[in-house]
Amino acid sequence: MVLLTMVLTKYALIHSVVNQSIINIFQFTILCGSVLLITAGGYIINDIYDIEADKINKPNKVFIDKTIFNKNAWTTYIILNLTGLLLGFYISFMNNIEAVIIFIFVSFGLFLYSSFFKRKVLLGNILVSFFISLCIFIVFVFENNSSNNSLLKLILGIFKTIEIIVPLFAYIIFSFLTTLIREIIKDIEDVNGDLKINAKTLPIVIGRKRASKVAFFFSSILLVFLIVVLKIIAEETIFLLYGIVFILLPLLYFKYRLWISESKKDYSYLSKLMKIIMFLGIISMLLFIF
């Protein structure tokens, strides 16, 4: 999903507004490689800290404990993370040295998420949602950058173009909210294992039912946001029809299923459904080509 998001952001969303590309295919490949390696490292460090919880929540999917030793998992994490950072430093030196901050922030942030914030009420959910939404913004950072621009000028430059502001924030907010909702749902689904490791996730602190209502609340915010976006693009028939049929209606169905959900199986289904909605939202970038 991360790679798809970055590719569509560059070749569908950005190129529909800006014809001239700042970074070439090689540089973009380096950028994607950096993000994917740091992300992969994030998954591994997350699995390392979640071994005990996963034995209960996902007994058939405990990769590290059954397949590779914990020590090897740490080694793999360090290699992936350092390689990702080196690629990030390389592409930053080629464009703007200040962009190095983004890679360091994400790498360190993913470690803190897995080791600490993930087990805190909503903090971990918000943090990982923010990191996912950064996949869209980081492409803009490099596509709107040049060696003579500072990061501040870059950001100000982005906000000068209304054609970029609207889709940029629409997809970033969509990505953030859908990820946040799904993370809360996953916490509800994994409550038994999280209890074993004394995690203070939202459903543990306030209960599964109330946590479900919080997810419903954020899904309502997402619904209102989508309605506003669809109203803005009402004259774009293709966008409007796609948004209603493939995003809005599935979201309404998600809200209905969330309202009546009771079991772990129900929440597992909701997690998969939200992932589909996320996918359908991201691939809507293809419509910018037409």
N, C-alpha and C positions, 0 to 999 in steps of 0.2 A: 504493500500500500504506500509506503514511504517513497519508493522509487517511482511508482506510477504518478504520485502527486507531484513530484519534482519535474518529471518529464512533461506532464500536461501543463504545469505552470509555465514552463519555458516555451514549449513548442505550440501550445494552443492559446493560453491566456495572454502571455506577454507578447508573443509575435503577432497577435491580432491588433495590438496597439502600437508596438514599436517594431518597425521592419528590420532595423539594423541590430544585430546581436553584439553585445559587448564581449561575451566569452564564447570561444569556439567549442566544437564538439569535444576536443581533447580536454580542455579546461573544465567543461561541464561534466565529463566523465570522472575527472579527478574529484570534483565537488560532490557528485553523487556517491562515489566510492568512499569518500571521507564520512559523509553522513551515514551511509549504510554500515560501515565498520563500527562507528561509534554507537549506532543503534544496536547492532548485533552484540557489542560488548555490554550494552545496557541490559539486554535480555539475559545474558549469561550471569551478570552480577545479581540480577533480580532472582534468577533461579537458585543461585548460591544461598541467598538469604531466605529463600522460600522453601528450602528442602523439606523441613518438618511440616509446614503447612500444606505443601503439595502432596505429601504422603496421604493426607486425609481428603483434600479437595480434588486432587487429580492423581489417584494412585497408579493409574496406567500410563501416566505421562511424566513421571519423575525421571527426567533425562540424566541429570548430573549424578544422582546417587546410584543409579542402576547401570549407567553406561560408562561414565568417566569419573575418576576420583576427584574429590573436592580440590586437591592441589593442582591437578591438571586443568580444572575449570578456572581457577585463579590465573594460571599461566596463559590460558587461552584468552581470558578477559583482558589481561595486561597487553598481550600482543595485538589484539584487535583494536583496543583503545588507543595505544600508542601509534599504531599504523594509521588509524583514522585521524588522529591529531596531526601527525606529520603531513599527511595529504592536505589537511585543512590549513596548516601553516603554509604549505607550498602554494596553494591556490590563492591564499590571502596575500602572500608576498608578491604574487604576479599581478594582483589587482589593488588591494588596499590592506596594509598591515594591520589596521584597526579591526578588521573583520576577524582577526585571530581570537578576539575576545568571545565571539559567538561560539566557536568550537570549544574553547576552554570552559565556558559557562555551561554548555550542554553536557560535556563529558563529566565534569565535576558534579553537575546537577543530577545526572542519572545515577551516579554513585550515592549521593545523599538521599535520593528518592528511595532507592532499594534498601539502604542501610538504616534509614531513619524516618523520612517523611511519609513513606508508604503506609506506615502503621499509625499515622496520626489522622484525626478527623478532618476529612476533606483536603488537607494540605497536599497529600500525595496525589490525590485525584486531580487537583488543580494544576500541580506542577507538571505531571505527565501530559496533561491536555495542552498546556502551554508549549511544551517541547514538540508535540506533534504538529501544532499549528505553525511552529517555526519553520517547518519543512517548506512551507509556501513562501514565507517571508525571506528566507535565506537565498532563494533563487532570485527574488527581486533585488536583494542586496548586491549580488554579483552582476546581474543583468543591467542594473542602473548605475554601476560603478565604473570608475576609471582610475588610473594611477594618480591622477591629479586631484581627485576628489576626496574629501574627508568623509567619515561616516555620517557626520552631522549634515553636511551638504547633500549627501546621498538621500538621507531620510527626508530632508526638506524638499529635495527634487521630486521625490515620489509623490508628495502631497500637493505638488503644483499641478498635477495632471488628473483631472476629474475622471478621465477614462480609465485610469489605473486605480484611483482611490476606491471606487465602488466595487469592482470585482475583487480587488485585493482584500478589503475588509470583509466582504461577503463570505469569501472562502475561508479566511482565517477564523472568523467568528463561527462559521458552520463547523469547521474542523474542531475548534475548541469545545463547543457545546456538545457535539455528538460524542467526542471522546470522553468528556466529563460524565455524561449520562451513562455511557457504557462502562466506565470505570466504577461508578457507583453500583451499577447492576452486578458487575463482577464481584464487588465486595460483598454484596448480599448473597450471591451464589456461593462464595467461599467463606462464609462466616464461621463454619465449624472448624476449619483448619486454622483460621486467624485467631480464634479463641485459644487454641492450643499454644500459640506463640505469644499470647498476651498482647496482641495488636489492638490498637484503639481506633479501629476503622468506624465509619459512620454507623453501619448496622449494629455493631457491637455496643456502641455508646448509647444510641437512641432506640435501637430495636429495628428489626427487619421491616416491619410495616411502616414505621415513620421514615426510614431510609428510602423505602419505595416511594413514599409521598414526596420526598426531596427530589428523587429522580423524575417523578411526574411533574414537579414544579419546574425543573430545568427543561424538561421536554416541552412544557407550555411556553417557556421563554423562546425556545427554538422555533416553536410553531408560530408565535407572533413575529419573530424575526423573519421567517420564511414568507409570511403573508406580506410584510412590508417590502421585502425584496421583490416578490412577485408583482406587487402593485407598481413598483418603480419601473420594472421591465415589462409592464402590461402590453406595450406596443410591439414588443418582440414576441411574435406568436409562437415560434418554436421554443424559445426559452420558457414562456408561460405554460405551454402545454406540457413540456417535459417536467417542469417544476411541480405542477399539480399532480400529474399521473405517477411520476416515479419518485418523488420526494415527499410531497405534502400528504398524499393519501396513505403511503406506507407509514408515515409518522403518526397519522391519526390511528391507524391500526395498531401501531406500537403502543400508543397511549392507552388504547382500550385493553390490550393484553396485559399491560403493566398494572392497570387498575384492578384486574381480577386475578393476578398472579399470586400463587401461594407457595408452591414447591420449588426446590432447587432446579428441577427440570424446566419449570416455567421460566425461571430467570436465566437459565442457560440458553433457552430459545430466544429470549429477549436480547441477550448479548449478541447472538448471531444475527438477529434481525436488525439491530442498530448498526452492526458492521456492514450489512448490505446497504442500509440507508446512507452510511458514510461513503461507500463505494459509488453508489448511484449519484451522490452529490458531487464527488470529485470528478467523475468521468463526464459530468455536464460541461466541463471546460472544453470538451471537444466541439461543442456548439459554437464556440467563438471562431472556429475555423471557417464556418459557413457564413 
